[in-house]
């Protein structure tokens, strides 16, 4: 998505009183999909998503002459980042220092592409993650994706592990 669209969508969301976690665009089954993640201190509900969706849809419809949107042939998805919030920017890692995260890399670091640990801090362009008792320095540019982890009663079970366990129990 062009900076023009991203910047304008972020401004719309901020003016409405929400945090813009992410604005992304991709092609899904031949149609353009605009995905927006919003958050606020009290959490997000359906009405919040509808409000943001209405304002962003209006903006996109007014600018549908842009080739990215093929004259209104797109769909918009507005949602909360969820309990295992994705981390997109260095500022996200800085903000959530002290929280547990899973970070996936685009290349090997110490023989691995995935690390789970506690975000210690951000230094320059690196995230320092406490993993298995030691600090791992991860260059931001090799991060493919990262997200916070939510632990259930069983402190070793993440949200995804919990969903898998519940699914197996239904069979």
C-alpha positions in Angstrom: 0.0 0.0 0.0 1.3 3.4 -0.8 2.5 5.7 2.0 -0.3 8.1 1.0 -3.0 5.6 1.8 -1.3 4.2 4.9 -0.7 7.7 6.3 -4.2 8.9 5.6 -5.8 5.7 7.1 -3.6 6.1 10.2 -4.7 9.7 10.6 -8.4 8.8 10.3 -8.0 6.1 13.0 -6.1 8.4 15.3 -8.6 11.2 14.9 -11.3 8.7 15.9 -9.4 8.0 19.1 -7.9 4.6 18.4 -4.4 3.3 18.0 -3.6 2.1 14.5 -1.6 -1.1 15.1 -1.3 -2.1 11.4 -2.5 -1.3 7.9 -1.8 -3.9 5.4 -2.9 -4.7 1.8 -2.8 -8.0 -0.1 -4.5 -9.8 -2.8 -7.0 -12.5 -1.6 -8.7 -14.6 -4.2 -8.0 -12.0 -6.9 -9.5 -9.1 -4.9 -7.6 -6.4 -3.0 -7.9 -6.8 0.8 -7.2 -4.0 3.1 -6.6 -5.2 6.7 -6.6 -2.8 9.6 -5.8 -3.6 13.2 -7.0 -1.1 15.8 -6.7 -0.9 19.6 -7.6 1.2 22.5 -7.0 1.1 26.2 -10.4 -0.4 27.0 -10.3 -3.0 24.2 -12.1 -3.1 20.9 -15.7 -4.2 20.2 -17.8 -4.6 17.0 -19.1 -1.0 17.2 -15.5 0.3 17.2 -14.7 -1.8 14.1 -17.8 -0.6 12.3 -17.0 3.1 13.1 -13.5 2.8 11.7 -14.6 0.7 8.8 -17.2 3.4 7.8 -14.7 6.2 7.8 -11.9 4.3 6.0 -14.4 2.9 3.4 -15.5 6.5 2.7 -11.8 7.6 2.2 -11.0 4.6 0.0 -14.2 5.0 -2.1 -13.3 8.7 -2.7 -9.8 7.6 -3.9 -10.9 4.5 -5.9 -9.3 5.8 -9.1 -6.0 4.6 -7.7 -4.9 1.4 -9.4 -4.4 -0.3 -6.1 -8.1 -0.4 -5.5 -9.4 -1.2 -9.0 -12.4 1.2 -8.8 -13.8 0.0 -5.5 -13.2 -3.7 -6.0 -11.6 -4.3 -2.6 -12.8 -5.5 0.7 -11.9 -4.0 4.1 -11.3 -5.9 7.3 -11.1 -4.0 10.6 -10.4 -5.9 13.8 -8.6 -6.0 17.1 -5.0 -7.3 17.2 -6.2 -9.9 19.7 -4.6 -11.3 22.8 -1.5 -12.4 21.0 -0.9 -9.0 19.5 1.4 -8.8 16.4 4.5 -6.6 16.7 5.2 -4.7 13.6 7.5 -1.8 14.5 10.5 -1.2 16.7 8.3 1.0 18.9 6.0 -2.1 19.5 8.9 -4.1 20.9 10.0 -1.1 23.0 6.5 -0.6 24.3 6.1 -4.2 25.3 9.4 -4.7 27.0 9.0 -7.1 29.9 6.4 -9.1 28.0 6.8 -12.6 26.4 7.0 -12.7 22.6 7.6 -15.2 19.8 9.8 -13.8 17.0 10.2 -15.4 13.6 13.2 -14.6 11.5 13.8 -14.5 7.7 17.2 -16.0 8.2 19.0 -18.2 10.7 20.4 -16.8 13.9 22.3 -19.1 16.2 21.0 -22.0 14.0 17.3 -21.0 14.5 14.6 -19.0 12.9 12.2 -18.8 15.8 12.8 -17.5 19.3 10.4 -17.2 22.3 11.4 -15.2 25.3 10.9 -11.9 27.3 11.5 -8.7 25.4 14.3 -6.9 27.4 14.7 -3.7 25.5 15.4 -2.1 22.1 18.9 -0.9 21.4 19.3 1.0 18.1 17.9 -1.3 15.5 18.1 -4.5 17.6 15.6 -6.2 19.9 17.2 -7.9 22.9 15.2 -11.0 23.8 15.9 -13.1 27.0 15.6 -16.6 25.7 16.5 -19.7 27.6 18.5 -17.8 30.2 20.5 -15.6 27.8 20.0 -12.4 25.9 19.7 -12.7 22.1 20.3 -9.6 20.0 18.0 -9.7 17.0 18.4 -7.2 14.2 15.0 -5.7 13.3 15.6 -6.1 9.6 15.7 -9.9 9.8 12.4 -10.2 11.7 9.7 -11.8 9.6 7.1 -11.5 12.2 6.6 -11.3 16.0 3.8 -11.4 18.4 3.1 -11.3 22.1 2.3 -14.6 23.9 -0.6 -15.1 26.2 -0.2 -17.8 28.8 -3.2 -19.7 30.3 -3.4 -21.4 33.8 -0.8 -23.9 32.6 2.0 -21.3 32.4 3.8 -23.3 29.7 0.7 -23.3 27.4 0.4 -20.4 24.9 -2.9 -19.3 23.3 -2.2 -21.3 20.2 -1.2 -24.4 22.2 -4.4 -24.0 24.3 -6.6 -23.8 21.1 -4.9 -27.0 19.7 -5.4 -28.8 23.0 -9.1 -27.8 23.1 -9.5 -28.9 19.4 -8.0 -32.3 20.1 -10.3 -32.7 23.1 -13.4 -32.2 21.0 -12.6 -35.2 18.7 
